[in-house]
Amino acid sequence: MKKMYYSILYFVALCSIFSMSSCVDLDPMDSSEINPSIYPRTEEDMRSLVNGCYQSVRSSWFDGLFATNERGVTIVNDLTTEILSCKAGWMKDVSDLNFFPTTNDLTRFYYSDTDAYSDGWLNDISQCTSVLKQIEVCDFLSDEVKKELMAEVRCARGLLSYTLYDMFGPLVVAPIELLENPIVEQPLSRLSQEDMVKFIEDDLLYASTNLPVPADTEYGRFSQGLAKMLLIRLYLHETPTNREFYQKVENLCREMKDYGYSLAQSYTGMFEVGGSGKANPEIIWAIPVVLEQVSWNDWHMSMLPTDFEDHGMEAGYELVNSTWAFYDSFEPRDLRKTYLIASYTNNKGETVDREHPGNPDKHLDVGPIPLKYGYDINVVGNGGKSSIDPIIYRYADVYLSLAEALCRKPSSSVADRQEALGLINDIRGRAGLGALSDADIATDELLIDVILKERSHEFWCENGQYRADLIRLGKFVEHARNIKGTPYAADYKSVYPLPLSAINDGKGKVIQNPQY
């Protein structure tokens, strides 16, 4: 896996060389006419370009979509729910749903011309499109290798597109014809919702057919399993407008059973040192940690309070907290709240807890520490980075997605609901909890409450998808108002605003999301 990330570094370095050259020669230059003569010229070169598409979705403070800090989608999206909260700054605004087109730390995920480290992820979709074209036209790859490489790039593009679509609504997607003529300025409109869904679906269907099966996939790379998991998320996203999508969700979930996935024995063990890796049968996709400035996990430093000194670990930055409302929503024996730390010893030897949150900083006044990952005493020696791989998608998601689909599809039967109840109880059983009964999911309203509670307890601080779950099931505003107590909650906040730069660059063709 390290070979792949070193290839990414090579790709980034190569891009830097081209960028430095353009600074010297200020004359306009069409790079599409020059680059192919020098790069790529071999299969190894092309694989480096493909690896470069993984760069966008790694975990890195600078420009990783799944960064394990405030610059990643996990914290930002979970902040809009009861899972996370923040006491100050722009993250408090996000937590309060008090954001605007000028909230640059939020809108930067779409597109940014002010961030010194990243220009957002919309341009990475275009990068994938350009790489696909280079694969298609090259004359030194076999058709089989082309399909393999294109499947990886299309999975990357599908992952990027779905994530941004979920956050911002339909995107501006540049066609290859425009990308091949970068000198020509041609503002584009956003895709319609139907075209956006088809664009993502086409990519993921191709990837789910042409990527290797999970057993034959190098740990950390994309597989058919990930492509289908993303399709499940996409189809769930569309169910509020058409419940027929639940049938597609059911079909995909049943197909996922053929890949050999299973629930890991220990929930907490997956998030501890040694708990990830190819041997874990539950992981659909995780991001391997490579400490050499490529992909890392700095979650511990992001979460631990500034006076923490417990379990062999030292203080962190305390960017955000969880909420006591979320903590109290767990049943007492639920193992999944193990790393919601409600009590710790500080650097003065004092116990800090809910009743004694600490003075003067009151570290635990709004909620516990959302540590998620187990204690890793090597974090300080590794420059604040843990060796625990961030897990983005797990097979437990298939269980709960299938349970929801079985109960909410138009043709749901008594047998379907019985199967769904069994799936939910399997998840609860691993968490050390007793089984629910038929009465607990007897109505759609009860089922929604159960699904949301299990999803939030199971996947808190993993990929930020609980926000999408609340929106899909019609509880986003209700939870924001009644649980978090924010007066800024409104239906239109179910998508984030586009940045002003995207509106200005669109020259009248890019329309802001309603009411922003």
Buried (B, 14 or more C-beta within 10 A) or exposed (E): BEEBBBBBBBBEEBEEEBEEEEEEEEEEBEEBEEBEEEBBEEBEBBBBBBBBBBBBBBBBBEBBBBBBBBBBBBBBBBBBBBBBBBBEEBBBBBBBBBBEBEBBBBBBBBBBBEBEEBBBBBEBBBBBBBBBBBBEEBEEBEEEBBBBBBBBBBBBBBBBBBBBBBBBBBBBBBEEEBBBEBEEEEEBEBBEEEEBBEBBBEBBBBBBEBBBEBEEBEBBBBBBBBBBBBBBBBBBBBBEEEBEBBBBBBBBBEBBEEBEBEBBEEBBBBBBBEBBEBEBBBBBBBBBBBEEEBBBBBBBBBBBBEBBBBEEBBBBBBBBBBBBBBBEBBBEEBBBBBBBBBBBBBEEEBEBBEEEBBEEBEBBEBBBBBBBBBBBEEBBEBEBBBBBBBBBBBBBBBBBBBBBBBBBBEEBEEEBBEBBBEBBBBBBEBBBBEEBEEEBBEEEEEBBBBBBEBBBBBBBBBBBBBBBBBBBBEBBBEBBBEBBEBEBBBEEBBBBBBBBBBBEBBEEEBEBBEEB
